[in-house]
Amino acid sequence: MPSADGTLPLLSRIDRTAEWMRGTGPLADIVLTCRVRLARNLAGCCFPPRCDDETLIAIAERAAAVHSCSRALAPFEFVRMQELTELERYALVDRYLCSREHVAQPVGRALVLDRSGSLSVMINEEDHFRIQALYSGLQLETAYRVCAGLEEVLESALGFAFSEKWGYLTACPTNVGTGLRASAMIHLPGLTETGRLDEVLTAAANAGLAVRGLYGEGTEAHGSLHQFSNQVTLGRSEEELVAELSSSCKQIAAAERDARAALHRKSPLLLDDHVARAYATLRYARSVTSREALDCLSWLRWGAEIDLARGLDRQTLNELIIWIRPGVQQVLHTRRLPAEERDVLRASLLRKRFEQVELSEKLSS
Amino acid sequence: MPSADGTLPLLSRIDRTAEWMRGTGPLADIVLTCRVRLARNLAGCCFPPRCDDETLIAIAERAAAVHSCSRALAPFEFVRMQELTELERYALVDRYLCSREHVAQPVGRALVLDRSGSLSVMINEEDHFRIQALYSGLQLETAYRVCAGLEEVLESALGFAFSEKWGYLTACPTNVGTGLRASAMIHLPGLTETGRLDEVLTAAANAGLAVRGLYGEGTEAHGSLHQFSNQVTLGRSEEELVAELSSSCKQIAAAERDARAALHRKSPLLLDDHVARAYATLRYARSVTSREALDCLSWLRWGAEIDLARGLDRQTLNELIIWIRPGVQQVLHTRRLPAEERDVLRASLLRKRFEQVELSEKLSS
C-alpha cells in the first residue's frame, strides 16, 4: 500500500540512486553497468517450475530463516513478493533487481536485497536461488567476488545440488556447471552510426558471447544499448568465464571509442544535429514513448561525454533510463496508467529535468 | 552580379516582404495567398514554344517599348532574364514572380514586375504574356481586377489573339477562352490531422477545382499547404470563374476551421505536442531540409493562430516559407550550394529566428 506521501514502503527503503547509477566505475562512459548472477538449487528438491505452491512457500521460508539468523545477511532485506503491490514488483524489475518471470506469480517467491540496489537474491525464480550483483562500468571480477561471498553463506546453511560430473545443477541445462551468467550493458551509438555495429556483434557472437537488448533476453536494442553475456557455463571455471567476458567487453569499448572519434572528426555537424534534436525533444515534447526517450538519452549520453551539453552528468542519465520506464512511472503515481497517460507523464518529467540542461557553445552555431 | 555587400541588384530593388506575406487579407489565418493570371498572346505570331530565339527577342523588345512609353507601366520594372544571374532567376521563382519554365531558357524571356512583389507579367513563358497578381488571404476579385487593368494597357498597345468562337487563344488548349487561372493556397493541417482531408479534396475536385501542392503543378503538398484552382477556362465569364473559386475556398476554409476546433477540443495535448516539437526542431536543429522546415512551420502557424507561441506573427511565418527555399538560400550566399550545406544554412537561419520565439504558458505543462 502507498504511504501517506504516495511512496510505496519497500521502494522508500531502497536508495533511489543505485550504486551502478552513479557512473563511477571503470569505462563507465561506454559500459553502463555489469552484472554477475549465480544460479543455485537446493539438493534433493525439484526445481521451482515443477514445485507446487506449498513447496515454493516452504523453500522461501527456509531462506527467510537463514536470513534472520545470519550475521552476514543482516544488512539485507528479506521481501516476500506477496507482500508487495503489483506496481512495486514491476518497479523492482525496472531496477534490474528481479525478473519479469519472478514477479509474475508472487506466491512462494521472495527476494533478498540490499539498500544500495547492487545485490539481490531471487528466490524461486527458474532456480531456487539466483544470486546477483550489479555494478557501475566494467567491474565483473568485483561483481563475481561479491556473488561468490553471498553464495558461500547460503550454501553453508542450505546445501546446493552439485554433481561431480556436471557441477552445479540448474533447472535449465544452459546454466548447468558454474551456474554463472555475467553480462555488461554497453552503449554503442558510435558503432551504430558508423555502420560498424554488425561487424562487432558478429565478432562477439563468434567469441562465444550472447548479445541482447536493454531489457535482456528476447528484447531489441533501444538507445544503442546492448547487453553482452557469456554463452557457455560449463567446462570453464567461474574466474575464466568472467575474465574472458571482461576482455571482450574491453575490446568492444575500444572499438566504440574509435568509432566515436572517427565520426566526430568526419561529421561533427551530424553529431551536433542529433544531440541538439534529442535535447530539444526532451526539453519540449508533451508526449514521449519510452523508446523515443531512450533514443534521445542515447544521443545526449554521447554528447555529454564530449561536453556538448551542460548540467547533465552520467548519474542523471543513468537514473533517467530507469525513471522513464512504464513500471516506474506507474509506481510514482501508485496506479496503473494507460500508455498515452504514461507518455505524457514521462514527457513532463523529462521537460522538468531538461530545463536545467543547456547545450554548450561547443555545438556548431 | 552581386554588389559589394553581397546582395543581387534586382532583388535589392524588390521589397523583401511582398504584400501577400503581410498576412492581412481576409481569411489569412487559413488562406495564405491567392493568385490570378491571364494568358494572352500576340495576334499573328506563333506561340513561344514554336518561336526561334530571334522572334522571342523581338517580342520581348516590343513589350519593352510599350513599357518605356506607358505611364500606367511606369511604376513597374522591365527585366530581361539574360541580365540576371541564374541564382537571381530562381529566387524570382521562389517568390512566385515567375515560373521554373520561364527562367530555364533566359534568351528572349523577360519580366515586368512591381516592387511590392504582387504583380508581374511573364513574357515568353508558354504564352507571350502571362499577367499575374498575388494577394494575401482570399481576395481573388481584387487580384482579377488588377490583372484585367494591366491586360487592358497591354492589349490596347499590342493587340491580342482572339477568336469569336473560342475567346483568347493560348498555346495550350486548357487555357483557351478566358485564359484565366485563379488559385488559392490554403493551409489545411486540421483537416489532415482529423482524417477529413481526402473527403474535402474529393469534393473540391467534383466542384471542378484542381488541387496541387505548394510549388504548383505536379508537386506534392508539404506543410499541409494545398493549392486550389479552376479547372475550366472556357464557357464562363472571368467574373463567374473567380466568384465560383472564391466561394469554394470559403467552404474549404470553414471546414478547416471546424476541424481545428474539433481537434483542439478532443486532443489539445496532441496539438501541444506537435507545436512544441516543431518549435524545438526549428530552434535547435543543426540541419533541416526544406520539407521538414515546412512541416514544422505548418504546426507553428496553427499554434500561433491560437496563441500557443509568442513572438511569431503571420508575416514572419509567410516570409520563412520563402526564405527557407533552396533558391533563396543560394541567393543569400550568392553561389550554388550543395544540399547538405543548404540544410545547415537553413537550420542556422531558423535557429536565429526562433531564439526570439517562445512557447506560451497556454501549452499543457
Interface residues (C-beta under 8 A of the other chain):
Chain A: L269 L270 D272 D273 A276 R277 Y279 A280 T281 R283 Y284 A285 R286 S287 V344 A347 S348 R351 L359 L363 S364 S365
Chain B: L269 L270 D272 D273 A276 R277 Y279 A280 T281 R283 Y284 A285 R286 S287 V344 A347 S348 R351 L359 L363 S364 S365
